[in-house]
Amino acid sequence: MKKEQVIYAIIIVVSIISIVVPLIKELHRESLPLEISTNEMPLAKLAFSRKIVDLGEVPEDTILVAKYMLYNTSENLLEIEYVNPDCSCTDYKLSKHSIHPKDSALLTLFLNTANKIGSYELNTILKANTIEKMYMVQMKAKIKENIK
């Protein structure tokens, strides 16, 4: 082998090593368990007065209201990250998003029954800093047509 060929071979080997070693390090790092940040908010516990409100028979073209009490049953601050009704015909009001230990908050759902007839179930998802990340509350009604 000529001297030039040896030099080229060394350059190629060094180039390959400079590419492969960082990839191996990255793969090894990804396989390690994730570190949990100590800055993360501690988990809380959320309880409900009820999760289903059945309003029975109601007339169409009205605004229905369902109320749910949310309780923080832990020693950590409870954060309600979001409330997401599954219908744009629904609005909500949450008395507070941060619930201190042993305190409560009121979630009120408002459903507009315009153009709705028959059995109706509205599901609303809540996300919080708890072990169970998502919760669902439900409003039920049997909407009767207004006879004119």
C-alpha positions as CSV (number, residue, x, y, z in Angstrom):
1,M,0.0,0.0,0.0
2,K,1.2,3.4,-0.8
3,K,1.7,6.1,1.8
4,E,-1.2,8.1,0.2
5,Q,-3.6,5.2,0.5
6,V,-2.7,4.7,4.1
7,I,-3.4,8.4,4.9
8,Y,-6.7,8.2,3.0
9,A,-7.7,5.1,4.9
10,I,-6.8,6.8,8.2
11,I,-8.9,9.8,7.3
12,I,-11.9,7.6,6.4
13,V,-11.6,5.7,9.6
14,V,-11.4,8.9,11.7
15,S,-14.3,10.4,9.8
16,I,-16.4,7.3,10.4
17,I,-15.5,7.2,14.1
18,S,-16.4,10.9,14.4
19,I,-19.8,10.2,13.0
20,V,-20.5,6.9,14.7
21,V,-19.4,7.7,18.3
22,P,-21.8,10.6,18.8
23,L,-24.7,8.4,17.4
24,I,-23.8,5.6,19.8
25,K,-23.7,8.1,22.7
26,E,-27.1,9.6,21.7
27,L,-28.7,6.1,21.4
28,H,-27.3,5.2,24.8
29,R,-28.6,8.4,26.4
30,E,-32.1,7.8,24.9
31,S,-32.2,4.3,26.4
32,L,-31.5,5.6,29.9
33,P,-34.5,6.4,32.2
34,L,-35.8,9.9,32.0
35,E,-34.9,12.1,34.9
36,I,-37.8,13.6,36.7
37,S,-37.4,17.3,37.3
38,T,-37.7,18.4,40.9
39,N,-39.3,21.6,39.6
40,E,-42.5,19.7,38.5
41,M,-45.6,20.5,40.4
42,P,-46.5,17.8,43.0
43,L,-49.6,15.7,42.1
44,A,-52.9,16.5,43.8
45,K,-56.1,14.5,44.2
46,L,-59.4,15.6,42.6
47,A,-62.9,14.4,43.8
48,F,-66.3,15.4,42.5
49,S,-69.7,16.0,44.1
50,R,-71.0,14.1,41.1
51,K,-69.9,13.4,37.6
52,I,-73.3,13.0,35.9
53,V,-76.1,15.5,36.0
54,D,-79.4,14.3,34.5
55,L,-81.8,17.1,33.9
56,G,-84.6,14.9,32.7
57,E,-87.1,16.3,30.2
58,V,-86.5,19.9,29.2
59,P,-87.9,22.2,26.5
60,E,-85.9,23.1,23.4
61,D,-84.6,26.6,22.9
62,T,-83.5,27.0,26.6
63,I,-80.2,27.2,28.3
64,L,-79.5,24.3,30.6
65,V,-77.3,24.6,33.7
66,A,-75.4,21.8,35.4
67,K,-73.2,22.3,38.5
68,Y,-70.3,20.2,39.7
69,M,-68.3,20.7,42.9
70,L,-64.6,19.9,42.5
71,Y,-62.7,19.1,45.7
72,N,-58.9,19.0,46.3
73,T,-58.5,16.1,48.7
74,S,-54.7,16.3,48.8
75,E,-52.0,18.3,50.6
76,N,-50.8,19.8,47.2
77,L,-52.2,22.6,45.1
78,L,-54.6,21.3,42.5
79,E,-54.4,23.0,39.1
80,I,-57.2,22.5,36.6
81,E,-55.3,22.9,33.3
82,Y,-58.3,23.0,31.0
83,V,-62.0,22.3,30.7
84,N,-63.2,21.1,27.2
85,P,-66.9,20.5,26.5
86,D,-67.5,18.3,23.4
87,C,-69.9,20.8,21.8
88,S,-69.5,24.4,20.7
89,C,-73.1,24.9,22.0
90,T,-71.7,24.6,25.5
91,D,-70.1,27.2,27.7
92,Y,-68.6,26.8,31.1
93,K,-67.5,28.8,34.1
94,L,-64.9,27.5,36.6
95,S,-64.8,29.5,39.8
96,K,-61.0,29.0,40.1
97,H,-58.3,27.0,38.2
98,S,-56.1,26.7,41.3
99,I,-57.6,24.9,44.2
100,H,-55.8,24.9,47.5
101,P,-55.6,21.7,49.7
102,K,-58.9,20.8,51.3
103,D,-60.6,23.6,49.2
104,S,-63.2,23.4,46.4
105,A,-64.2,25.0,43.1
106,L,-67.5,25.2,41.2
107,L,-67.7,24.1,37.6
108,T,-70.9,25.2,35.8
109,L,-71.8,24.0,32.3
110,F,-74.3,25.9,30.2
111,L,-75.9,24.0,27.3
112,N,-78.0,25.8,24.6
113,T,-80.7,23.4,23.5
114,A,-81.6,25.4,20.3
115,N,-82.0,23.0,17.3
116,K,-81.7,20.0,19.5
117,I,-84.4,17.4,20.0
118,G,-84.3,14.0,21.8
119,S,-81.9,12.4,24.2
120,Y,-78.7,14.4,24.6
121,E,-75.5,13.7,26.4
122,L,-72.8,16.3,26.7
123,N,-69.4,15.1,27.8
124,T,-66.8,17.6,29.2
125,I,-63.2,16.7,29.8
126,L,-61.1,18.2,32.5
127,K,-57.3,18.0,32.7
128,A,-55.5,18.4,36.1
129,N,-52.2,17.8,37.8
130,T,-53.3,14.5,39.2
131,I,-52.3,10.9,38.6
132,E,-55.4,10.4,36.5
133,K,-54.7,13.2,34.0
134,M,-58.2,13.4,32.4
135,Y,-61.6,13.4,34.0
136,M,-65.1,13.4,32.4
137,V,-68.3,15.0,33.6
138,Q,-71.5,14.5,31.8
139,M,-74.8,16.4,31.4
140,K,-77.9,14.5,30.2
141,A,-81.2,15.7,29.1
142,K,-84.2,14.7,27.1
143,I,-85.0,17.7,25.0
144,K,-88.7,18.0,24.0
145,E,-89.8,19.9,21.0
146,N,-91.8,23.0,21.7
147,I,-95.3,22.6,20.1
148,K,-96.5,25.9,18.7
